[in-house]
Amino acid sequence: MRIEGENGAPVSPGSSAASNSSADEMIENENQSLRDRVADLEKKVHEQTDEIMCLRSTLADVLRRISTIEGARALANNHAGGRATPTKDTVRLRHNNSDSARDVSKRASSYLPGRSPSSTQIRGAHEASKPFNSSPHLRVTFSRRGVHYQSTSSLYSDGHSSSSVSPAPSPSPTQANNPHPVHTARHTTPSPSPFASPARPHQLGVLNKRWASTSDFATPAHHQYHHLAPSPTPTNSQLARAKEAQYNGEEGIVKMYLRGRPINLYVPTPMRETYVPNGPSSSPPAKLKLEWVYGYRGRDCRNNVYQLPTGEIVYFVAAVVVLYNVEDQMQRHYLGHTDDIKCLAVHPNKLLIATGQTAGHDRRDARSWRLNPPSDPLSPEAEEWPHIRVWDSVSLNTLHVIGISDIERSVACLAFSKADGGSLLVAVDEAPDHNMSVWDWSRGERGYKLLETKCSADQVLAVDFSPVDRSTIITCGKNHISFWNYESGMLAKRMGVFENRERPKYVTSISFTDTGNVISGDSNGNLLIWQRGGNTVYKMVRGAHDGPVFSILVQKDGGIITGGKDGRIVEWDRDLERTGNVIEIPEQYGSPRVVTSGRGSQLVVGTTRNCVLGGTFTFPLRPVMQGHTEELWALAPHPGHHQFLTAGYDRTCYLWDTMAHTIVWSKDIGEHAQSAAFSNNGEIVIIGTTSGRWFVMDSETREMYSQHQDGNEPIQVLKFSPNGQYLAVGSRDNNIYIYQVSEDCRKYTRVGRCQGHSSFVTHLDWSADSQFLQTNSGDYELLFWNAGLCRQIAQTSQMRDVEWATQSCTLTFATLGIWPEGTDGTDINTCAKANQMDLLATGDDFGKIKLFASPACQQRARCLEYGGHSSHVTAVGFLQDDSRMISTGGRDTAVMQWVVSSNSSSSHR
């Protein structure tokens, strides 16, 4: 064979091969150079994306701070001039005459439903809203459905109060003789998208309001619709209309009915002539605003703590999403949910957040009602369905409500797409089939479901989109890790192949590297790398943790941080080689459930014992937020300081400071706590347990002075007499034990036992002169006792004019009006009267707190209603100066602190 060169001269085969090899090397070098250039360009794009994100977050932070400052200034002006909140007519007039408002409306209307708003539109909408929202006290958004009020002012200018978006006060309830009552509009999304078209001027007269939260005001309880408080579905025994209360004027007895059982209540002598059971009632003289939430849900939820670029840490507990700025010591609260929040996802722009909730209290049997969806998806009934809410972390406005009637039981996990800027949202249902749905979330108020498919027969723990491949979704959970490819409206599924490696019982966590590879952690403590585009294991690290790997964090520099059940946080390089940096979390805080990046090199850690920690590998982690871990029942406000004590089934007592928002001390008492009480001087605290034992403890040193045993049933209630000489102990064994107190409340001598209840004791109150007791029981009894003699007072009519030091009994004449129509006698768990105000607070089985004027002696008395708890409210109590009210949730383990402010708009109906 003859080989010639370019000039026709013969070329030897050896030289031809060398020439070809040289050409291949040149091509390979050029290809490598191109790959390096592409990699550099990708790196620059990521850096510029981060810079843009920082600019957005900085703008958001500036807007938030301006809003806070202007709100404080507005409050100062209000206090100085006594200016009233603008009425709807005033708001309408301002809209018609404001050029800036019209300009904002024009710019906002450029957004079309169904089109995903670009980052420019989002930024523009925020900037455009500034001149229109210049009023520091009230911000108004005009939507197609009516007028939306948002309070941007803080009750205090010290920076410690909540900045929760708040609904406007409800119109006064109509008179009984008004044949055309006006009802507030049904609530679903606390706010429309900020890009929605404004309402026409003629639409602004319609009395339809869209609520944003319950932090400042609440709907009167007898309105047709309640914000965050749909009426419970009646049981068979409640279908018949409850009997009206009957008043016998001659004897001064009003007879009320609970579950058909009559209860006789004696009307005080001064009211006998004028009392009418169904007469008009006063509106509450004060209102509440959520100021602080203590607690975090980490015991059974994952990937639910994030640090926003604004410096706020976002997480959830109960039905509240908390945005906590640790440096400024300020919390804001998103209150759009009606029940337990189970998952949280942050949009790639770091401004939008999606949260998913479980079914409401009356929607637990999901399969039976999924076939019967609500006729109106915007009704309060629909809000009791499991759904997803997409909302703005700056304004706390709800933009979209997704999945009503599509999600069967609860939203298990959520994730925004990343490669396309977050236009898609994936959700997994906790139903038996664990259905996975993909949504074009920005398309209309309710989003648009692109597809839905069965994900797995087993539990699904996490879902995520690939950051480099728009169509790739990963799910993991019990016995599986699945690789999904979304294309042409279809999802193709490939199961992860472990080949000859041990298959774990659970794949507990997943994350992505910057190159698109998948890192998974499992219940065996191993880390596995799955190559991009494949479903087989590329690399495995055995024994990364001693037990399940709960969290995997891939940092911007490619480094990896993992957290496991063994309580360790371990740092790895990008090749999964240990760097030697390890954090051991103290046992009292629990194991790291989620590890996320904070500012700089800081880490933010959510733990299995409901703590949020912050720190670095150099500086030890410290608690940012702590909370109870099991059902919570005991609450005792301090009689002299701005402090309160809580205790629950986690065997731990906490003393909290309401001004510093911190734990003063904690103590493990070794038993489930059921009740608590401070002595009148505040030096001693009594803790009652579920075993019938109660402890006497110093409130400062935590020294245990003594312990006592009264029966073997839980101690339901503890209360000192006003003169401090007696302690009443109400037990679940149907008895009330009376003790004489001596030696500065350190010695207790039993006087006797009050026997007469046919069911367990639930509440008790002392008379102002410390001579008598009134008690309630589980079978709706109201009994009276001579405390010194431990004898029941048979002639209850003699007690009609007794002044009571407290009002914790829920079944008395003074609390007749707190019971809604058709209620079960167990629906209201707790009741407390303010110390210096005629104000009564209750907590019920539906997670609601209600405020009444005291006494609430008219049937179905007017009230203000507040949401936030997702479980039964077990206790409410006012601080000694009535500046704040504390509420505790049962299984939601949340402790909420509310600011009490006078309600200048209160009036009689």
Phi, psi and omega in degrees: 000133183253129179243129182246154176270195183294327181266011179086353180290145180295143179236135181287151179303324181297317181291328177295317179297320179295322179295315179298319179297319179296319180296320178297320179297320179296317179296318179297320178297319178295318178298317179297320178297319178296317179299320179295320179295318178298318179297319178296319180296317178299320179296318179295322178298316178298318180296317179293324176299318178297320179296317178298319179298319178296320178297317178299313183294324177297316177299318179297319179294320178298316179299319180296317181292321177298317180299318180295315181295314180295325178296318178295321179295321179295321179297319178299318178296321179298315181294325182286318186253355180063033183287138182272159176296136182301141176277172181297323179296320179296317180298319180296319181295320179296321181295318184291334186253004185258117178292321181298324178296317180295322180297317179297319180299319181295315181293321181293328185286355178289344177282131180250134176303140180096343178258130179290124181293134178283167178297328178295319178295319180298312181295320180294322180295321178295317181292322181293332184284347186295311180296326181289327183264027184290339178292122186286342186266328186217134174240132186237129175248126179265122181237176180297336186264350179146210186254136182240122181261139174226122176277125177249005182264148177263146180293332179231153182264010183273001176081009183258355185267163182288148174251032182300140174293135192233141177284160176286158177297144181289152173298150180300140180300150183289155178291159181297334182267009179271113184283350183235077181292146177258128182249151175287156183288155179290144184252135166228291178269123182303341179202146174286169174302141180294353181257004183288154180295141181286161178284152174287155183305323183289343179279345187285347179279348181289134183276057177248121180243145177247119187278147178258326177193186179243025189283327183257315185227168179212160183285135174305143194292338183262013172290162182295324182236147178239142172287125178061018184215066176297147179293140180297146178295126184293143174276176181302323181286348182256357184295323176287142182299133180295147180291141176287152176295142182245132183246127174257100184295328182295318181265350181068038181242131172251132182252116176252163185234133172234117184054038178082357182267127180283142177229122180271127179236137184263127182280133177303147185306316181298341184257356187299324184287326190250354188290134175228118185303323183258021181287178180292147179239156179281149173280156183300141181281001181211167177227168183245150169223129181293121183257318186209144176237124177259124178129166180200146181259097179238351186294328184221014179235153184234159174050046185235023173229128178220148173261121177277154179300341178285353182099353180275142171264128180250131178202180181221158171206140184057232179253023184241134169262125183258131171247106192247116174266104186293321182295316181274354183051055180223138175246143165241158187224132171263121189242031183282343184273158182249350181207189187309126171275133185246341183204163184210141176221141180254132179294152178304335178281357177065009180252326182262145182227140174245134178227143182240142183239167177272176177292151181292176184303329185254017181234030185290325180276076191296321185297329184284335182251356179295330178284349181239065184295157180295141180295328179243109182292350180260009183275159176301329178299321181295330181291344177280351177279152174297138182199175179242139177240129174255125188218163183269124184285347179273306183269346185063023177275137174282129180262320183213144173241119192239142168092004177297126183075357177259330180263131192274313188239306183193156178271113185280318181203156186221156172198138171274149172291155185241319186294335182252017177085012174090031182281343181245157177224130178249139181224146177239130181275150177271012178294167182306326180275352180048057182294139176250130180235144178247131188236139162274087195293335184270003184269095181081172182295330183256008182069179180225122180280118181281321179193164177214139181210156175291127184271307182196152175283343180257170182300138177252127185258332184206153174217147180200151173270149173290140179283348183243336180245112184301330188265003185259127177233139178241135171234153178211162180171215182290123175063019181199155158223129187238142180247117184250142175238118182263119182204132177056041177074012181234152176246121176258132186247135172232129178281146176293136183254119181268353180054233184272008179275157180295128180278122182284155177290323178227136162264109195265342183203152177219155173201169182241143170277172180292345179266358179098358176289152180258133173249129179236148173241148185228179184289347176274357181086012182263154172247135179232142175250127178249124185292147180306130178085352182247179178226025177240158184284129179265323182208151182222136174244110182278143174065034177298325176222156177271082185120185186302146173266112186274331188212142175230123179242121174259119183275171184296328180277005180093349177294157186234138177233132180236150176231139185229172180296341179286002178080014183247143172246121188241138178259139180230155172277180185293344177262014180060042170254137183297139176267347182098351179274122181220140174244128175260117181275129178305146187299328183293342179269345180091186180269154180290112178277323180214137176238127181222163182281136172258207178282136181063233181266007183288152175244145172243127189234127170259136188245169181286346177256033172057043175241149170245124183244155177221144180165193180225179175289340180271314181257139185295153177291140176234152182289129173266323178211136175234159180201173176286160183244348178224180188308138191243127183230323189273132176217132179216105174292143180287138183284348183230345183236167175277064182220162175207158182243139175231152177205154183205199184284357175276006176069014184243136173253136177238136168255121186252147174256120186283341181272317179274347181058042182227168175273125176285313174201165174222154180211135175272116182266355174080000179218160176293126181268141182241330185207165181202155177202142172269147169293165185297331177270356177079003184276337183238142173235137179253132179244121176262141184245175181280353181263003183090358179267145174223144188249146173252121189224143175289130186283351178252310184272346183067017178287133178275118180273319182196168174221149186226157181233125176232096182072189180243008181260164181301145173277106188283323186208143177230137180203130175278148175289155181303327179275359176076007184269345183227155172234128176257132182240110178266127186245162175282357176272016175081002185248156171242123181259132182252130179238142172272137186253135179211176178053055178055044175067021179258346180238137184228124180240125184291130177271318181174189183227131178269114181244138180163336177289143177263003176212178186293148180283132181250321184214155173207154177223145172267149171286159183298333180266007176066020181262330189235161174233146165239139185223150172247157178227175184292344178253030171067036176269147169237110181240155180238149187221146166274109189294321183293328181263349183058041180238144177286142177268110184287322180277081185293340179297336178292344185263005186296331184252013179287136177270129183257137183290327179227173178221075178257346176289133184270344180245085176215172176297323182289349180239016181303323186280357181277349184269117179288165181297137177072019186281156170275145182294349179258002185292326181262118186268329190211154182209142178208139176258141177297155185284326186234000182239155174276068186227135183234132180241142177228157173230139187235182183288350185256016176077016185253145172248134181234143176249134178232157166285142181253133002280148177262076189255002173261142180302139178051055182295156178297146179205164169251140188237137184228140177252177180145315175283149179248358178234180178301134176280117187269335182202145170227150180197147180260145171293169189296333180258008178062017180285335182217155175238142180246140175228146178236140176263154181285270183283345178282350175057017184268144172243124184241137182247123185244137172278132178259120180232147183296143181257093184293340182272002182295141182206172179268148176264000000 
